[in-house]
Amino acid sequence: MPIIIFLLLFSISLQAEHVQWYWSYDKAHQKALKEKKMLMVLLMEDNSKESNKVLHTTFINKEYIKKINEKFISVIVIKDQRQSYPIEMLYTMTYPALFFLNEEELFIGENIFGNINPKTVKKHLNNLNI
């Protein structure tokens, strides 16, 4: 795991309320199956200022964080990472990108490309009735 992202997530963990992230897509998917939860996948580029901004402004201390942690298993996937993830399904040229998948790894609702902020995430969650 890149040191900058590790430090960023460490600082996030000191905050009051944040999304509980996994770093392995496979482990996150297995946990989602076991707990009958959906997957939320944040696909980002390594050392990207925009991706780091999204983590700080959208996934810390927002009113919807508790709902995300209750309903989803969340995973961060770094573009071109060595660990396996369904790259053909989660393919994009726009980063960061946020994907919402059900237990069978089928898309639910609209994915969010590039413009990930509290307003777009909240709107998406409301459209999913979450």
DRENTORMI-306678 format. One line per field, with one value per atom (N, C-alpha, C): residue number from 1; atom name; z negated, y negated, x negated; residue in three letters. Coordinates in steps of 0.02 Angstrom, whole numbers, padded with zeros to 5 digits. Atoms other than C-alpha are relative to their C-alpha. Last residue first. Example, Ala and Ser with C-alpha at 12.3 -4.5 7.8 and 13.67 -1.06 7.14 Angstrom:
i	c(2 | 2 | 2 | 1 | 1 | 1);
at	c(N | CA | C | N | CA | C);
c3	c(00003 | -00357 | -00037 | 00000 | -00390 | 00000);
c2	c(00059 | 00053 | -00055 | 00059 | 00225 | -00060);
c1	c(00042 | -00684 | 00039 | -00045 | -00615 | -00045);
aa	c(SER | SER | SER | ALA | ALA | ALA);
END
This chain:
i	c(130 | 130 | 130 | 129 | 129 | 129 | 128 | 128 | 128 | 127 | 127 | 127 | 126 | 126 | 126 | 125 | 125 | 125 | 124 | 124 | 124 | 123 | 123 | 123 | 122 | 122 | 122 | 121 | 121 | 121 | 120 | 120 | 120 | 119 | 119 | 119 | 118 | 118 | 118 | 117 | 117 | 117 | 116 | 116 | 116 | 115 | 115 | 115 | 114 | 114 | 114 | 113 | 113 | 113 | 112 | 112 | 112 | 111 | 111 | 111 | 110 | 110 | 110 | 109 | 109 | 109 | 108 | 108 | 108 | 107 | 107 | 107 | 106 | 106 | 106 | 105 | 105 | 105 | 104 | 104 | 104 | 103 | 103 | 103 | 102 | 102 | 102 | 101 | 101 | 101 | 100 | 100 | 100 | 99 | 99 | 99 | 98 | 98 | 98 | 97 | 97 | 97 | 96 | 96 | 96 | 95 | 95 | 95 | 94 | 94 | 94 | 93 | 93 | 93 | 92 | 92 | 92 | 91 | 91 | 91 | 90 | 90 | 90 | 89 | 89 | 89 | 88 | 88 | 88 | 87 | 87 | 87 | 86 | 86 | 86 | 85 | 85 | 85 | 84 | 84 | 84 | 83 | 83 | 83 | 82 | 82 | 82 | 81 | 81 | 81 | 80 | 80 | 80 | 79 | 79 | 79 | 78 | 78 | 78 | 77 | 77 | 77 | 76 | 76 | 76 | 75 | 75 | 75 | 74 | 74 | 74 | 73 | 73 | 73 | 72 | 72 | 72 | 71 | 71 | 71 | 70 | 70 | 70 | 69 | 69 | 69 | 68 | 68 | 68 | 67 | 67 | 67 | 66 | 66 | 66 | 65 | 65 | 65 | 64 | 64 | 64 | 63 | 63 | 63 | 62 | 62 | 62 | 61 | 61 | 61 | 60 | 60 | 60 | 59 | 59 | 59 | 58 | 58 | 58 | 57 | 57 | 57 | 56 | 56 | 56 | 55 | 55 | 55 | 54 | 54 | 54 | 53 | 53 | 53 | 52 | 52 | 52 | 51 | 51 | 51 | 50 | 50 | 50 | 49 | 49 | 49 | 48 | 48 | 48 | 47 | 47 | 47 | 46 | 46 | 46 | 45 | 45 | 45 | 44 | 44 | 44 | 43 | 43 | 43 | 42 | 42 | 42 | 41 | 41 | 41 | 40 | 40 | 40 | 39 | 39 | 39 | 38 | 38 | 38 | 37 | 37 | 37 | 36 | 36 | 36 | 35 | 35 | 35 | 34 | 34 | 34 | 33 | 33 | 33 | 32 | 32 | 32 | 31 | 31 | 31 | 30 | 30 | 30 | 29 | 29 | 29 | 28 | 28 | 28 | 27 | 27 | 27 | 26 | 26 | 26 | 25 | 25 | 25 | 24 | 24 | 24 | 23 | 23 | 23 | 22 | 22 | 22 | 21 | 21 | 21 | 20 | 20 | 20 | 19 | 19 | 19 | 18 | 18 | 18 | 17 | 17 | 17 | 16 | 16 | 16 | 15 | 15 | 15 | 14 | 14 | 14 | 13 | 13 | 13 | 12 | 12 | 12 | 11 | 11 | 11 | 10 | 10 | 10 | 9 | 9 | 9 | 8 | 8 | 8 | 7 | 7 | 7 | 6 | 6 | 6 | 5 | 5 | 5 | 4 | 4 | 4 | 3 | 3 | 3 | 2 | 2 | 2 | 1 | 1 | 1);
at	c(N | CA | C | N | CA | C | N | CA | C | N | CA | C | N | CA | C | N | CA | C | N | CA | C | N | CA | C | N | CA | C | N | CA | C | N | CA | C | N | CA | C | N | CA | C | N | CA | C | N | CA | C | N | CA | C | N | CA | C | N | CA | C | N | CA | C | N | CA | C | N | CA | C | N | CA | C | N | CA | C | N | CA | C | N | CA | C | N | CA | C | N | CA | C | N | CA | C | N | CA | C | N | CA | C | N | CA | C | N | CA | C | N | CA | C | N | CA | C | N | CA | C | N | CA | C | N | CA | C | N | CA | C | N | CA | C | N | CA | C | N | CA | C | N | CA | C | N | CA | C | N | CA | C | N | CA | C | N | CA | C | N | CA | C | N | CA | C | N | CA | C | N | CA | C | N | CA | C | N | CA | C | N | CA | C | N | CA | C | N | CA | C | N | CA | C | N | CA | C | N | CA | C | N | CA | C | N | CA | C | N | CA | C | N | CA | C | N | CA | C | N | CA | C | N | CA | C | N | CA | C | N | CA | C | N | CA | C | N | CA | C | N | CA | C | N | CA | C | N | CA | C | N | CA | C | N | CA | C | N | CA | C | N | CA | C | N | CA | C | N | CA | C | N | CA | C | N | CA | C | N | CA | C | N | CA | C | N | CA | C | N | CA | C | N | CA | C | N | CA | C | N | CA | C | N | CA | C | N | CA | C | N | CA | C | N | CA | C | N | CA | C | N | CA | C | N | CA | C | N | CA | C | N | CA | C | N | CA | C | N | CA | C | N | CA | C | N | CA | C | N | CA | C | N | CA | C | N | CA | C | N | CA | C | N | CA | C | N | CA | C | N | CA | C | N | CA | C | N | CA | C | N | CA | C | N | CA | C | N | CA | C | N | CA | C | N | CA | C | N | CA | C | N | CA | C | N | CA | C | N | CA | C | N | CA | C | N | CA | C | N | CA | C | N | CA | C | N | CA | C | N | CA | C | N | CA | C | N | CA | C | N | CA | C | N | CA | C | N | CA | C | N | CA | C);
c3	c(00056 | -00078 | -00045 | 00061 | 00043 | -00059 | 00017 | 00192 | -00061 | -00057 | 00261 | -00011 | 00002 | 00088 | 00057 | 00055 | 00088 | -00007 | -00021 | 00259 | -00054 | -00050 | 00204 | 00022 | 00036 | 00047 | 00048 | 00037 | 00151 | -00036 | -00048 | 00278 | -00037 | -00033 | 00143 | 00046 | 00045 | 00034 | 00034 | 00055 | 00180 | -00044 | 00062 | 00318 | -00055 | 00043 | 00484 | -00063 | 00005 | 00574 | -00050 | -00030 | 00620 | -00008 | 00001 | 00513 | 00025 | 00026 | 00551 | 00003 | -00044 | 00574 | -00035 | -00010 | 00482 | 00048 | 00026 | 00435 | 00006 | 00016 | 00539 | -00028 | -00053 | 00530 | -00022 | -00037 | 00420 | 00062 | -00059 | 00361 | 00045 | 00022 | 00187 | 00059 | 00046 | 00262 | -00016 | -00025 | 00335 | -00051 | 00049 | 00316 | 00030 | -00025 | 00411 | -00058 | 00054 | 00373 | 00029 | -00020 | 00493 | -00057 | 00031 | 00457 | 00026 | 00069 | 00592 | -00043 | 00043 | 00768 | -00072 | -00014 | 00896 | -00043 | -00011 | 00832 | 00019 | -00044 | 00816 | 00009 | 00032 | 00666 | 00041 | 00023 | 00760 | -00028 | -00059 | 00862 | -00019 | -00037 | 00709 | 00061 | -00067 | 00601 | 00044 | 00003 | 00456 | 00071 | -00048 | 00423 | -00016 | 00024 | 00324 | 00051 | -00013 | 00423 | -00022 | 00058 | 00432 | 00018 | -00016 | 00602 | -00060 | -00071 | 00537 | 00010 | -00033 | 00348 | 00072 | -00050 | 00279 | 00034 | -00043 | 00118 | 00046 | -00019 | 00044 | 00044 | -00043 | -00048 | 00012 | 00014 | -00118 | 00051 | -00049 | -00108 | -00033 | -00059 | -00202 | 00049 | 00016 | -00381 | 00062 | 00038 | -00341 | -00017 | -00044 | -00205 | -00037 | -00048 | -00318 | 00046 | 00038 | -00456 | 00045 | 00013 | -00332 | -00036 | -00033 | -00269 | -00014 | 00029 | -00389 | 00029 | -00037 | -00340 | -00028 | 00038 | -00457 | 00041 | 00071 | -00335 | -00027 | 00040 | -00166 | -00072 | -00013 | -00050 | -00048 | -00003 | -00088 | 00004 | 00055 | -00150 | 00001 | 00064 | -00036 | -00058 | 00004 | 00114 | -00066 | 00017 | 00083 | -00010 | 00071 | 00084 | -00025 | 00037 | 00251 | -00075 | -00005 | 00324 | -00040 | 00045 | 00260 | 00001 | -00034 | 00344 | -00050 | 00011 | 00266 | 00038 | 00055 | 00338 | -00001 | -00021 | 00452 | -00060 | -00002 | 00387 | 00025 | -00044 | 00396 | 00008 | -00020 | 00249 | 00039 | -00023 | 00240 | 00022 | -00025 | 00138 | 00016 | -00005 | 00118 | 00025 | -00066 | 00057 | -00003 | -00010 | -00101 | 00072 | -00043 | -00135 | 00007 | 00039 | -00279 | 00039 | 00067 | -00205 | -00039 | -00008 | -00026 | -00068 | -00022 | -00072 | 00009 | 00059 | -00171 | 00019 | 00043 | -00019 | -00063 | -00032 | 00093 | -00043 | 00007 | -00027 | 00029 | 00071 | -00038 | -00012 | 00014 | 00152 | -00071 | -00030 | 00177 | -00017 | -00044 | 00056 | 00026 | -00053 | -00023 | 00049 | -00012 | -00133 | 00055 | -00065 | -00193 | -00004 | 00016 | -00344 | 00065 | -00034 | -00296 | -00019 | -00067 | -00424 | 00029 | -00039 | -00586 | 00071 | 00035 | -00727 | 00041 | -00003 | -00647 | -00033 | 00062 | -00702 | -00003 | 00055 | -00568 | -00067 | -00002 | -00437 | -00060 | 00027 | -00490 | 00000 | 00072 | -00465 | -00031 | 00033 | -00297 | -00075 | -00007 | -00238 | -00037 | 00047 | -00306 | 00001 | 00067 | -00214 | -00052 | 00012 | -00056 | -00069 | 00005 | -00063 | -00015 | 00065 | -00104 | -00007 | -00003 | 00047 | -00067 | 00000 | 00000 | 00000);
c2	c(-00019 | -00189 | -00061 | -00005 | -00207 | 00025 | -00072 | -00173 | 00014 | -00036 | -00345 | 00075 | 00013 | -00416 | 00035 | -00041 | -00333 | -00009 | -00069 | -00409 | 00046 | -00009 | -00582 | 00073 | 00002 | -00570 | 00011 | -00063 | -00516 | 00002 | -00055 | -00656 | 00066 | 00008 | -00791 | 00059 | -00019 | -00729 | -00004 | 00048 | -00734 | 00018 | -00033 | -00618 | -00052 | 00050 | -00712 | 00033 | 00064 | -00600 | -00048 | 00008 | -00457 | -00071 | 00070 | -00406 | -00004 | 00008 | -00241 | -00074 | 00030 | -00242 | -00001 | 00072 | -00125 | -00022 | 00026 | 00051 | -00076 | 00071 | 00135 | -00015 | 00035 | 00324 | -00072 | 00043 | 00404 | -00031 | -00038 | 00544 | -00040 | -00059 | 00466 | 00042 | -00043 | 00298 | 00062 | -00067 | 00173 | 00038 | -00033 | -00014 | 00066 | -00051 | -00091 | 00030 | -00035 | -00253 | 00046 | -00026 | -00324 | 00040 | -00062 | -00431 | 00019 | -00015 | -00439 | -00062 | 00057 | -00440 | 00021 | 00044 | -00316 | -00063 | 00071 | -00180 | -00036 | 00037 | 00009 | -00072 | 00065 | 00083 | -00044 | 00025 | 00232 | -00071 | 00009 | 00270 | -00027 | 00059 | 00237 | -00011 | -00009 | 00365 | -00062 | 00029 | 00356 | 00004 | -00014 | 00449 | -00041 | -00045 | 00377 | 00003 | -00070 | 00303 | 00048 | -00035 | 00128 | 00073 | -00041 | 00046 | 00035 | -00014 | -00086 | 00038 | 00046 | -00075 | 00022 | -00034 | 00011 | -00053 | 00045 | -00051 | 00042 | -00018 | 00061 | -00054 | 00049 | 00033 | 00019 | -00013 | 00169 | -00043 | -00016 | 00090 | 00026 | -00032 | 00075 | 00026 | -00051 | 00034 | 00041 | -00054 | -00056 | 00056 | -00035 | -00159 | 00060 | -00041 | -00201 | 00039 | -00056 | -00260 | 00047 | -00048 | -00368 | 00062 | -00064 | -00454 | 00053 | -00032 | -00603 | 00069 | 00019 | -00648 | 00040 | 00042 | -00644 | -00028 | 00013 | -00575 | -00046 | -00061 | -00494 | -00007 | -00037 | -00641 | 00059 | 00042 | -00781 | 00040 | 00047 | -00683 | -00036 | -00036 | -00531 | -00047 | -00036 | -00638 | 00037 | 00050 | -00753 | 00033 | 00015 | -00604 | -00051 | -00058 | -00550 | -00011 | -00002 | -00725 | 00058 | 00051 | -00740 | 00002 | 00049 | -00575 | -00050 | 00067 | -00478 | -00055 | 00007 | -00313 | -00071 | -00002 | -00328 | -00009 | 00062 | -00287 | 00011 | -00012 | -00158 | -00066 | 00063 | -00172 | 00016 | -00003 | -00014 | -00069 | 00067 | -00004 | -00001 | 00024 | 00175 | -00072 | 00022 | 00233 | -00023 | 00072 | 00332 | -00015 | 00019 | 00509 | -00076 | 00044 | 00527 | -00023 | -00028 | 00677 | -00040 | -00061 | 00617 | 00028 | 00022 | 00442 | 00061 | 00026 | 00519 | -00023 | -00057 | 00622 | -00022 | -00037 | 00469 | 00060 | 00040 | 00366 | 00037 | -00005 | 00503 | -00039 | -00069 | 00516 | 00008 | -00009 | 00327 | 00069 | -00058 | 00312 | 00009 | 00010 | 00144 | 00057 | -00058 | 00136 | -00018 | -00022 | -00028 | 00066 | -00053 | -00069 | 00033 | -00063 | -00234 | 00050 | -00007 | -00370 | 00067 | -00047 | -00439 | 00002 | -00028 | -00525 | 00054 | 00040 | -00555 | 00038 | 00038 | -00462 | -00045 | -00044 | -00333 | -00035 | -00008 | -00470 | 00041 | 00063 | -00511 | 00001 | 00001 | -00329 | -00063 | -00041 | -00331 | 00004 | 00033 | -00477 | 00040 | 00056 | -00400 | -00037 | -00027 | -00238 | -00055 | -00021 | -00334 | 00031 | 00060 | -00425 | 00020 | 00033 | -00266 | -00061 | 00060 | -00168 | -00038 | 00059 | 00000 | -00062);
c1	c(00043 | 01528 | -00008 | -00042 | 01673 | -00041 | -00001 | 01556 | 00045 | -00030 | 01597 | 00004 | -00072 | 01562 | 00035 | -00027 | 01390 | 00076 | 00001 | 01353 | 00030 | -00053 | 01408 | 00004 | -00064 | 01300 | 00058 | -00006 | 01150 | 00067 | -00013 | 01175 | 00008 | -00065 | 01196 | 00015 | -00056 | 01053 | 00068 | -00003 | 00930 | 00060 | -00022 | 00874 | -00004 | -00031 | 00868 | 00028 | 00033 | 00745 | 00029 | 00066 | 00860 | -00025 | 00020 | 01007 | -00071 | 00067 | 01093 | -00018 | 00050 | 01280 | -00068 | -00001 | 01396 | -00054 | -00063 | 01348 | -00002 | -00007 | 01215 | 00069 | -00036 | 01204 | 00009 | 00045 | 01070 | 00033 | 00020 | 01187 | -00047 | 00038 | 01196 | -00025 | -00036 | 01248 | -00042 | -00015 | 01127 | 00042 | -00043 | 01102 | 00023 | -00045 | 00957 | 00039 | -00033 | 00865 | 00053 | -00065 | 00738 | 00029 | -00024 | 00586 | 00069 | 00015 | 00533 | 00009 | -00011 | 00602 | -00010 | 00057 | 00534 | 00005 | -00014 | 00647 | -00064 | 00044 | 00656 | 00024 | 00010 | 00743 | -00046 | -00064 | 00814 | -00006 | -00042 | 00657 | 00069 | 00019 | 00549 | 00045 | -00030 | 00639 | -00010 | -00067 | 00515 | 00029 | -00053 | 00353 | 00063 | -00052 | 00209 | 00057 | 00018 | 00065 | 00054 | 00027 | 00137 | -00013 | 00058 | 00156 | -00031 | 00010 | 00278 | -00065 | 00046 | 00292 | -00010 | 00040 | 00446 | -00043 | 00038 | 00523 | -00042 | 00068 | 00655 | -00030 | 00032 | 00818 | -00073 | 00070 | 00930 | -00037 | 00051 | 01100 | -00064 | -00027 | 01265 | -00053 | -00051 | 01215 | 00019 | 00031 | 01051 | 00049 | 00047 | 01135 | -00030 | -00039 | 01281 | -00046 | -00027 | 01163 | 00040 | 00054 | 01068 | 00027 | -00014 | 01228 | -00053 | -00059 | 01225 | 00014 | -00060 | 01047 | 00058 | -00046 | 00898 | 00058 | 00014 | 00771 | 00054 | -00007 | 00805 | -00022 | -00061 | 00840 | 00011 | -00060 | 00718 | 00065 | -00008 | 00567 | 00067 | -00001 | 00577 | 00014 | -00064 | 00625 | 00004 | -00050 | 00476 | 00068 | 00010 | 00359 | 00051 | -00024 | 00431 | -00007 | -00073 | 00411 | 00028 | -00027 | 00232 | 00076 | -00041 | 00189 | 00028 | 00028 | 00046 | 00037 | 00048 | 00108 | -00027 | 00069 | 00259 | -00045 | 00038 | 00430 | -00071 | 00057 | 00568 | -00036 | 00030 | 00686 | -00063 | 00069 | 00791 | -00023 | 00013 | 00951 | -00075 | 00068 | 01008 | -00001 | 00021 | 01178 | -00073 | 00003 | 01209 | -00020 | -00056 | 01265 | 00005 | -00044 | 01141 | 00061 | -00012 | 01050 | 00052 | -00041 | 01067 | 00019 | -00066 | 01005 | 00047 | -00034 | 00861 | 00071 | -00017 | 00810 | 00038 | -00055 | 00820 | 00021 | -00060 | 00714 | 00061 | -00021 | 00584 | 00064 | -00022 | 00576 | 00024 | -00066 | 00569 | 00027 | -00001 | 00424 | 00071 | 00049 | 00390 | -00003 | 00041 | 00545 | -00049 | 00024 | 00618 | -00039 | 00047 | 00725 | -00021 | -00014 | 00804 | -00053 | 00028 | 00774 | 00022 | -00040 | 00844 | -00026 | -00058 | 00751 | 00036 | -00060 | 00581 | 00058 | -00001 | 00424 | 00062 | -00021 | 00456 | 00002 | -00073 | 00448 | 00024 | -00026 | 00269 | 00077 | 00014 | 00224 | 00028 | -00050 | 00313 | -00012 | -00065 | 00207 | 00054 | -00002 | 00049 | 00066 | -00001 | 00084 | 00004 | -00069 | 00128 | 00005 | -00042 | -00038 | 00072 | 00007 | -00135 | 00046 | 00041 | -00074 | 00002 | -00043 | 00000 | -00045);
aa	c(ILE | ILE | ILE | ASN | ASN | ASN | LEU | LEU | LEU | ASN | ASN | ASN | ASN | ASN | ASN | LEU | LEU | LEU | HIS | HIS | HIS | LYS | LYS | LYS | LYS | LYS | LYS | VAL | VAL | VAL | THR | THR | THR | LYS | LYS | LYS | PRO | PRO | PRO | ASN | ASN | ASN | ILE | ILE | ILE | ASN | ASN | ASN | GLY | GLY | GLY | PHE | PHE | PHE | ILE | ILE | ILE | ASN | ASN | ASN | GLU | GLU | GLU | GLY | GLY | GLY | ILE | ILE | ILE | PHE | PHE | PHE | LEU | LEU | LEU | GLU | GLU | GLU | GLU | GLU | GLU | GLU | GLU | GLU | ASN | ASN | ASN | LEU | LEU | LEU | PHE | PHE | PHE | PHE | PHE | PHE | LEU | LEU | LEU | ALA | ALA | ALA | PRO | PRO | PRO | TYR | TYR | TYR | THR | THR | THR | MET | MET | MET | THR | THR | THR | TYR | TYR | TYR | LEU | LEU | LEU | MET | MET | MET | GLU | GLU | GLU | ILE | ILE | ILE | PRO | PRO | PRO | TYR | TYR | TYR | SER | SER | SER | GLN | GLN | GLN | ARG | ARG | ARG | GLN | GLN | GLN | ASP | ASP | ASP | LYS | LYS | LYS | ILE | ILE | ILE | VAL | VAL | VAL | ILE | ILE | ILE | VAL | VAL | VAL | SER | SER | SER | ILE | ILE | ILE | PHE | PHE | PHE | LYS | LYS | LYS | GLU | GLU | GLU | ASN | ASN | ASN | ILE | ILE | ILE | LYS | LYS | LYS | LYS | LYS | LYS | ILE | ILE | ILE | TYR | TYR | TYR | GLU | GLU | GLU | LYS | LYS | LYS | ASN | ASN | ASN | ILE | ILE | ILE | PHE | PHE | PHE | THR | THR | THR | THR | THR | THR | HIS | HIS | HIS | LEU | LEU | LEU | VAL | VAL | VAL | LYS | LYS | LYS | ASN | ASN | ASN | SER | SER | SER | GLU | GLU | GLU | LYS | LYS | LYS | SER | SER | SER | ASN | ASN | ASN | ASP | ASP | ASP | GLU | GLU | GLU | MET | MET | MET | LEU | LEU | LEU | LEU | LEU | LEU | VAL | VAL | VAL | MET | MET | MET | LEU | LEU | LEU | MET | MET | MET | LYS | LYS | LYS | LYS | LYS | LYS | GLU | GLU | GLU | LYS | LYS | LYS | LEU | LEU | LEU | ALA | ALA | ALA | LYS | LYS | LYS | GLN | GLN | GLN | HIS | HIS | HIS | ALA | ALA | ALA | LYS | LYS | LYS | ASP | ASP | ASP | TYR | TYR | TYR | SER | SER | SER | TRP | TRP | TRP | TYR | TYR | TYR | TRP | TRP | TRP | GLN | GLN | GLN | VAL | VAL | VAL | HIS | HIS | HIS | GLU | GLU | GLU | ALA | ALA | ALA | GLN | GLN | GLN | LEU | LEU | LEU | SER | SER | SER | ILE | ILE | ILE | SER | SER | SER | PHE | PHE | PHE | LEU | LEU | LEU | LEU | LEU | LEU | LEU | LEU | LEU | PHE | PHE | PHE | ILE | ILE | ILE | ILE | ILE | ILE | ILE | ILE | ILE | PRO | PRO | PRO | MET | MET | MET);
END
